Amino acid sequence: MKLFNFFYTRSSCQEEKPPVLKKGLLRFFQIIWIEFWNLILLNIIYVVFCLPLVTIPAATAALTAELCDMIRDRPRMLVHRFWSAFKREFKTATQLGIIGLAAAMVLTALLIIIPVFLPPIFTYMLLPTTVILLFVFCMIWIYVYPLLAVTNLPLRYILKNAVALALMQAKYAAAAVIICGITLYYALLYFPVSIPFLFFGVLSLLGLVSTFATWPGIRDHVISEALQKANTSLLDDADEWAAIWNS
């Protein structure tokens, strides 16, 4: 009986021991390994909440809030957290969605109009410029929803910080945009065959890619600086986090 108790206790301690968090890119694959089924469930919930179309920005904010929790390894209730973030950020997320859609439509329209209506000499000059502007816009925009998810910043400061972070962390933002762009290109290329993949995992995976790429910059240049202004270095103190982060 003592021998049985010994092995039972030892096994229980091993099961309750928290996993060691990896560093760098290994952490990304660790999240996928640990949160595989949650990512699938999160993808399904996200697609369902996006169906009215006008709710896409708020659903994206809720998705990003969940992904930020995964990256930070925070305890959570997935469905409850998603619904809470969806309701809380609906207004601001919708405003950001309108701004983003307007900017994307203008840049996309220019890509169509320039080759059709302008002489070749202007096309060679303006078309590459517009492509670069669209790419930079995407780099900026992947910071918007993570900032909305983890801070209480007003809309104008979210946009201001997104621009600054995209320039400061350009290589990470550019890599995330390229990966997401290539994936979406092939998803559209093989549509409707790609529908099951989009419904069961691709969208949450792309969200994880962009959120994972943007999180270090937000942590180091927004959260850490806010904590320093609060005259504290206790990064795990609940009161300090509550003053800065959304719960």
N, C-alpha and C positions, 0 to 999 in steps of 0.2 A: 504493500500500500504506500509506503514511503517513496519507493522508487517511482511508482505511478505519479504521485503528487509532485515529485521533483521535475519529471519531464513535462507534466501539464503546466506547472508554473513557469518553467523556462520557455515553453512554446508561447504562452500567453504574453510574456514580456517581449518576446521577439516580434509578435504580431502588433503590439501596441507601440513599438518604437517608431517614431516618425521617420519618413524617408529622408535621406541626405540629399539636399538640393544641389544639382549640378551647376556649373558655371558656363557662361557663354552659350554657344550654339547647342551644346549638350543639354542645357536646360530646356531648350525648345522641344527637342525630341523626348525628353523626360515628361514634359507636360502632355504631349500627344499620347505617350505610353500610359500615363496614369489617368488621364482624363478622356480616354478614347470614347467611351460610351456617353459621357457627358457632352462631348463635342457633337456627337450625332444627335442627341436629344436637343441640345441647344440650337443646332442647325434647323431641326424640324420646327421648334417653337418660333424661331426667327422667321422662317418662311411663312408660317401661319399668320404671324402678326404683320407681315408685310403685304398680305393679300389685298387689304383696302387701298394700297398704294400710297395714300396720303400719310399713312402711319410708318412708312419706311424710315424716315429720320429718327423717330422715337424708338422704333425697333432696333435700329443700328446702335443707338445710344445704350439701350438695355443689353444688347449683345456685347458691346464693348465693356460695359461694367462687369459682366460675368467673366469675360476674358482677362480683364485686369485682375480680378480676384484669383483666377487660375494662376496667372503669372506670379502674383504675390503669395500664392499658397495660403490664401485666407479661407477659413471655414465659412460655408455658405449653404443656403437652401436654394437650389438652382431656379426652380419655377417661381418661388416667392420673391427672390432677388430680382429676377427678370421683370416681373410684373411691377414691383416697387419702383425700379429704375425707369420703366416705361412710363408710368404715371408721373413720376417726379420730374422727369426731363422732357416731357412731351412738348411743352411750349417752346423752350429754348432750342431743343433739337429740331423742331419744325422750322423755326426761324433760320437756323443754320442750314437746314435742308433747302430752303428757298434760295438762300444766298448761294449755296454751292451749285444748285441746279441752274440758276441764272448765269453764273460764271462759266459753267461747263457748256451750256447751250451757246453762249456768245463765242467761245473759243472753237467749239465744234462747227458752228456756222461759218466762222472765218476760214476754217480748213476747207469747207465746201465752196465758199464764194470766191476765194482768192484765185484758185486755178481756173475757174469758169469765166469770171468777169474781168480779170486784170490781165494786162499784157505779160508775156513770158518773163521780161526783165524784172517786173515787180514780183511776179510769182516766185522766182528764184531767191528773192530777198526776204519776202514776207512769210512765205510758207514755212521755212525752217524756224523762223522766229516764233511763229504761232505754235508750232509743234513743241518747241522748248518751253514756251509759256504754259501750254497745257500740261506738260510733264512736271514743271515746277508747281503748278496748281495742285496736281495730284500729290506731290510730296508734302505740300502744306496741309492738304485736307486730311491726310491720314493721321495727323496730330490732333485734329479738331475734336473728334468724339472721345478719344482717350482723355483729353484735357477736361472735357465735359463730364466724363464719368468719374474722375478721381479728384476733382477740385470743385470749389464753389465760386469760381471766377465768373464775373459778368461776361456777356457775349463778346464785347469788344476786346476784352483782355484775353479771351480764349483765342480769338483770331490773331491778335498781336503776338501772343506766345507761340502760336502755331507757325507763323511766318519765321520768327526768330529761331525756333527749334529746327525747322526744316533747313535753314541755312547753316546752323551750327552742326547739325548731325546729318549733313547732306548724303554721305555715303550709305548710311543705314536707311534713310528715307528712300533714296534712289533704288537701292537693292530691293526693298519691299515693293515699291511701285512696279518695278520690272517683273518681279515674280508674280505679283497679282495680275498684271497686265497680260503676261503670257498665258497664265492659267485661264483667265476670262476669255482670251482670244480663242483658245482651243475649245472651251466650253460652248462658245457661240458658233464656232466652226462646225462642231459635231452636234449641234442642236437639231432635233429634239432627243437624240440618243443620250445626251449629257444630262437630261432632266433628273433621272434618279440620283446621279452624283451631286447635282446642285441641291437636291432636296435633302439628302442624307449626310452631307458632310463638307462639300467643297466650300460653301460660304463661310461656315464657322472656321474652317482651316485658313482661309484667306484673311478673315478677321484676326485670327491668332498671329499670322505672319506680320500684318501691319501693326498690331498692338504690341507684339514682342519687339519689333524694330523701334517703335517710338517710346516704349516704356523707360529705357535707360536715360534718355534725354529729359523726360518729364521728371523722373526721380532725382536726377542730379542737378537740374537747373531750375526746377519749379518747386518741388516738394522740399528738397534739402534747404534751399534758400529761404523758403517760408518758415521752416523750422528754426533756422538760424535767427531770423527776425523775431521769432517767439522766444529767443534766448534759452534754447534747450538743445541737447544732443541725444535725448532719449527717444530714439526712432520708434520704439515699440510702445510708447506711452499712449494709452487710449485717449486721454483727454486732448493731447496735442494733435493726434490724428483726427479726432472728431472736429477740431477747430478748422481743419484744412481739407480733409477728404470727406466725400459723401459716404455714408454708412449704408 
